Amino acid sequence: MRDSAKSLSIATALRELMLELEADVAWAGEPDLLLAAYEKFGGRVGHPLDRIQAVIGAARKSSLFVQDGYVRACDSSGKREVLLPAFKLKAASSGDGGEPI
């Protein structure tokens, strides 16, 4: 399944998709973006929540992204508030590499 994307990492797939769709932020509240990035990467994890976690984890560890705060949301029960990390792309030509696009 990954023949055409052997060197494509999850973070790189997310970056390419965000640029293509002109998305500003990647966070767990945008499951379509994250699941599409995982599919583009060609991952094998079955459950959608695990796929979303894999993409968020890749963005967190990647030098292509910078964390841009948190988004308040409710958990699946709707009773508890959680903070979900949000990530922006780093600027390509930034001197320090830390400025988001």
C-alpha positions in Angstrom: 0.0 0.0 0.0 2.9 2.4 0.7 4.8 1.6 -2.5 4.4 5.1 -3.9 5.0 6.8 -0.6 7.9 4.8 1.0 9.8 7.9 2.1 6.7 9.8 3.1 6.4 10.2 6.9 3.1 10.9 8.6 4.2 14.5 9.4 5.2 15.1 5.8 1.9 13.7 4.6 0.1 16.0 7.0 2.2 19.0 5.9 1.5 18.3 2.2 -2.2 17.9 2.8 -2.4 21.1 4.9 -0.7 23.1 2.1 -2.9 21.5 -0.5 -6.1 22.3 1.5 -4.8 25.6 2.8 -5.5 24.5 6.4 -4.1 26.7 9.1 -4.2 24.3 12.1 -4.2 20.6 12.7 -5.9 19.3 15.8 -8.1 16.3 16.8 -11.2 18.3 16.1 -10.5 18.0 12.4 -10.6 14.3 12.0 -11.1 14.4 8.2 -7.7 16.2 7.8 -5.9 13.8 10.1 -7.4 10.7 8.7 -6.7 11.8 5.1 -3.1 12.5 6.1 -2.8 9.0 7.7 -4.3 7.4 4.6 -1.9 9.4 2.4 1.0 8.0 4.5 -0.4 4.5 4.0 -0.5 3.5 7.7 -1.9 0.2 8.9 -3.5 1.0 12.3 -7.2 0.1 12.1 -9.2 2.2 14.6 -9.8 5.8 13.6 -9.0 7.2 17.1 -5.6 5.4 16.9 -5.0 6.9 13.5 -5.8 10.4 14.8 -3.4 9.8 17.8 -0.7 8.7 15.4 -0.9 11.8 13.3 -1.1 14.1 16.3 2.0 12.3 17.8 3.9 12.7 14.5 3.1 16.4 14.4 4.2 16.8 18.0 7.6 15.1 17.3 8.2 16.7 13.9 10.3 19.7 13.2 7.8 20.7 10.5 5.2 21.8 13.1 5.0 24.1 16.1 2.4 23.6 18.8 0.1 26.6 18.7 -1.8 26.2 22.0 -4.8 24.1 22.9 -8.4 23.9 21.9 -11.0 23.3 24.6 -13.4 20.5 23.8 -15.6 17.9 25.5 -14.6 14.3 25.8 -16.7 11.5 24.2 -19.0 11.4 27.2 -19.8 15.1 26.8 -19.3 15.7 30.5 -15.6 16.4 30.9 -13.6 19.3 29.3 -10.3 18.3 27.7 -7.6 20.4 26.1 -6.5 19.2 22.6 -3.2 20.3 21.2 -3.2 22.4 18.0 -0.3 22.5 15.5 0.7 25.0 12.8 3.2 24.6 10.1 6.6 26.2 10.7 7.6 28.8 8.1 9.9 27.4 5.4 12.2 30.4 5.1 12.2 31.5 8.8 15.7 32.1 10.1 15.0 30.5 13.5 12.5 27.9 12.2 10.1 28.6 15.0 7.7 31.0 13.5 4.4 29.4 12.4 3.1 30.2 8.9 
